[in-house]
Structure formats: C-alpha cells, structure tokens
C-alpha cells in the first residue's frame, strides 16, 4: 500500500463524501470505477488491510444514503482475470451486494445499453486509474456527454515519459487525442513534463468540453520525482472548489503531494508569502474592477495552485494594503 495510493484514496473519499452529499439530494448517482485492481492493499509496516476505491465509495454511500430514497450505483471494471478473481472474493467476504463487477475493459462496458442509459441520466463520477495509458480520449469524452458527470483520471506521467519513444504511435494518439505528444521528444526534464501534462489537460478540455480541468501532482514517497498526476474534469465550479479542498485537507494545505519533502515547510509555503504572491496575481488581473468573490474564483480557480481559503487571505492582504475595498455581505447562508 504505497503512500501515493493512500493519498489518492483519502482525496477520493473526501471528495466523494461531498459529491454524494450534494448530488444525492436530488437524484440517484453512480460511481464508475474503470480499473478495480485487486480490491485490497496490505500496509507492510502495520499489516493493516485497506480496501480499494469501490469499497471506499460504497461505505461512504451507505452512510450518506441510509435515510434517503436516492441511492448510489457502483459499476466496477477489471479486465485482468487475476485481479478480477481477487476482487470478487473480497466482495463476497465483505458482503457488498450493490457493486456490479465486470471482467471487461471499461471502454466496452461504457457501451452496454443499461450502463450507458444510467450514466447518461444520472450524475456519475468516473475514476480512471490505469497502469499506463490503455485508454482513449474519445472514451473519456463519452463519459462527459452528460454535463453533470465528472472524471478523475490518473495520468501516469513517469510511466508514460519513460516509454514515450517505444510505444506504438496509434496508442499514444488515442490516449492524448492528438499526435502532438511527439513534440515532447525534443524536450528534457521539467520542460518535457510540463508539455505533456499541459497537452493532456488541453485535449481533455477540448474533447469533453469541461469547464474546469485541474491536475494534482503526486511525487514518489522516497525521491524528488513526479510519479503521476490526478486530473479532474468537471462542469461545476463547486466541483473544482471541493476537489481542491479535498486535496489540501490531506496534504498540509497544498494541492500537490511532494513525497519525501511533504512534511517540509519552505518559505513559499508560509501563509504570508502565499497570500502576498496570490494578492499580486489578483491585483494584476482585476485592478480597477468591481467583482464578487465568486466571479473572481471562477476566473482563477483552474489556473492557480490555491483554494478559496487562499483567495480570501489574498484579498484581505490587498485590503490591508489599501489596494482593495471589500464590501462584506452578511446573510443566513454566509
């Protein structure tokens, strides 16, 4: 049970709790786990068994929906037979009867009439967590045809980066939705990394028409190197807001996981510096304008590594400097 996986599961659980609480008030929902894996993990240090993403969501949904008429449906796919069999045994042992487990490629399951009808009508959170890049951008686009749906994708950067030059071009063209990934071949290190993740985010937004796409960086636990990105696409400002809050809640206020440097507090992490830096950014964009807090956040949320809490601090910094006037409105809703 790797540290990065723990972080991933904590973030997913924190966000799912909010997502199910809000959307489950009005409709049935669905969690679609595209790569179930083996179903459980063992912590080598403690020997503790931890269950995978579908079980995490199932437990949260049971708790939230226990007094509701609306329910959450879970569709879980695993194409590898050994993982599928292990997941099935675990599911039988735990006794979860509401998880629909399929020994198929998730891209084929997306086309099944009953499944397609469900995610086309009900808000669905798709979790795409492959090893590598065995998925097509066109498949992700199908997931987002319902504007209430969201996708949370593991972009396996280190794996992709290492095998970029030895992988079949058609596979990478389908994965990125373009052949532009070839431009990364002449780039090195950080420049190459930035190009690939920015390209994926740009094409994801283009194919899905999602209003907000944000990538959360996770490093290896034992070295200063990017392992993968968790890329979130949503059409709702609350979606990106709560996902950032969820990530920050398990990462010392950051929207990235720094691995072995995770517990280090640098000068750039200090609240005063973050507020000052963000304040300068805000001032350069919105000087001479009168705007609501919500409208400012909608314009910057996708482009900055900050949360609404950080935005509040930045605006208060500008107010103290006499460079912003804040008209505070009190109401029962806050």
Secondary structure, 3 states (H helix, E strand, C coil): CCHHHHHHHHHHHHHHHHHHHHHCCCCCEEEEECCCCCCEEECCCCCCEEECHHHHHHHHHHHHHCCCCCCEEEEEECCCHHHHHHHHHHHHHHCCCCEEEECCCHHHHCCCHHHHHHHHHCEEEEEECCCCCCCCHHHHHHHCCCCCCEEEEEECHHHHHHCCCCCCHHHHHHHHCCCHHHHHHHCCHHHHHHHHHHHHHHHHHHHHCCCEEEEEEEECCCCCCEEEEEEEEECCHHHHHHHHHHHHHCCCCCCEECHHHCCCCCHHHCHHHHHHHHHHHHHHHHCCCCCCHHHHHHHHCCCCCCCHHHHHHHHHHHHHCCCCCCCCCCCCCC
